[in-house]
Amino acid sequence: MQAATIQVETLTCPSCLQKIESAVKGLPGVVEDSVKVMFNSSKVKLNFDEAQVSIEQIEKAISDVGYEVKKSSVKSA
């Protein structure tokens, strides 16, 4: 299991948060209960199973709903 912190572009509205949360939670291998989108810091924190999904796929899901990923850090959970 991996823990990721993903810095995204500045979030401007609560619906941004919900779009990102929905996109990430829909991916196989992402632990749904671990997904936290922090509005004030524009960060997404989550745990995921690297055997099922990669950090690149998670970043792509965020990009696909219209938000730029600035950087990601991943460590073992």
Secondary structure, DSSP 8 states (H G I E B T S, - for coil): -EEEEEEES---SHHHHHHHHHHHHTSTTB-GGG-EEETTTTEEEEEE-TTT--HHHHHHHHHHTT--EEEEEEEE-
